[in-house]
């Protein structure tokens, strides 16, 4: 058994904070993160992890989110368009997400 406890957040030498967390995501979101990692890797000319892709995405949306005037709400997503989609079994979602990541979809 591992008795070591990792703090959920700690400061890094460059003045930022590092968080450790577990997130449950639909396979489609994992596929999008893989695509983001691919784009970022081609820009940086080196391999990029999903962690780096998430950090990059959060940093790029953070500045845009703070740029909205006070009191302005983000546009609402039409719930009907999402709920009207037919549900697919998890195995099918995983297969399609992997195909998208591999570029075979």
C-alpha positions in Angstrom: 0.0 0.0 0.0 1.2 3.5 -0.8 1.1 5.6 2.3 2.5 8.7 0.5 -0.1 11.5 0.1 0.3 13.8 -2.8 -1.1 17.2 -2.1 -3.9 18.2 -4.6 -2.1 21.5 -5.3 1.4 22.9 -5.0 3.3 25.9 -6.2 5.8 25.6 -9.0 9.1 27.5 -9.2 7.8 29.6 -12.1 5.1 31.1 -9.9 2.2 28.9 -11.1 0.2 26.3 -9.4 0.0 22.6 -10.3 -3.2 20.6 -9.6 -3.7 16.8 -9.8 -7.1 15.6 -10.5 -9.1 12.9 -12.1 -11.7 13.8 -14.7 -14.3 11.5 -16.3 -14.8 12.5 -20.0 -16.9 11.2 -22.9 -14.8 9.5 -25.6 -15.6 12.4 -28.0 -13.9 14.8 -25.6 -10.8 12.6 -25.3 -10.7 12.5 -29.1 -10.8 16.3 -29.3 -8.0 16.5 -26.7 -6.0 14.1 -28.8 -6.5 16.3 -31.9 -5.5 19.4 -29.8 -2.4 17.6 -28.7 -1.6 16.8 -32.3 -2.0 20.4 -33.4 0.1 21.6 -30.5 2.8 19.0 -31.2 3.1 20.2 -34.8 3.4 23.8 -33.7 6.0 23.0 -31.0 7.8 20.4 -33.2 7.9 17.8 -30.3 5.6 15.2 -28.8 2.8 16.7 -26.5 0.9 14.9 -23.8 -2.8 15.2 -23.2 -2.0 17.0 -19.9 -0.1 19.7 -21.9 -3.0 19.9 -24.4 -5.5 20.5 -21.6 -3.2 23.1 -19.9 -2.8 24.9 -23.3 -6.6 24.8 -23.9 -7.3 26.1 -20.4 -4.8 28.9 -20.8 -6.1 30.0 -24.2 -9.8 30.0 -23.1 -9.0 31.6 -19.7 -8.0 34.9 -21.3 -11.0 34.9 -23.6 -13.4 34.2 -20.7 -12.1 37.2 -18.8 -12.4 39.5 -21.8 -16.2 39.5 -21.7 -17.8 42.6 -20.3 -19.1 42.2 -16.7 -22.5 40.7 -16.5 -22.5 39.2 -20.0 -23.4 35.6 -20.1 -21.8 33.1 -22.5 -24.1 31.9 -25.3 -26.4 29.0 -24.3 -26.0 25.7 -26.0 -29.3 24.3 -27.4 -30.0 21.4 -25.2 -32.5 20.0 -27.7 -29.9 19.4 -30.3 -27.7 17.4 -27.9 -30.5 15.4 -26.3 -32.0 14.5 -29.7 -28.9 12.6 -30.8 -29.4 8.8 -30.6 -27.4 7.3 -27.8 -24.6 4.9 -28.8 -23.1 2.1 -26.7 -19.9 3.0 -24.9 -17.9 0.6 -26.9 -19.0 2.2 -30.2 -18.2 5.7 -28.8 -14.7 4.5 -27.8 -14.1 2.9 -31.3 -15.2 6.1 -33.1 -13.1 8.3 -30.8 -10.0 6.1 -31.4 -10.6 6.1 -35.1 -10.8 10.0 -35.0 -7.5 10.1 -33.0 -5.8 7.8 -35.5 -7.2 9.6 -38.5 -9.1 6.6 -39.8 -12.6 8.0 -39.3 
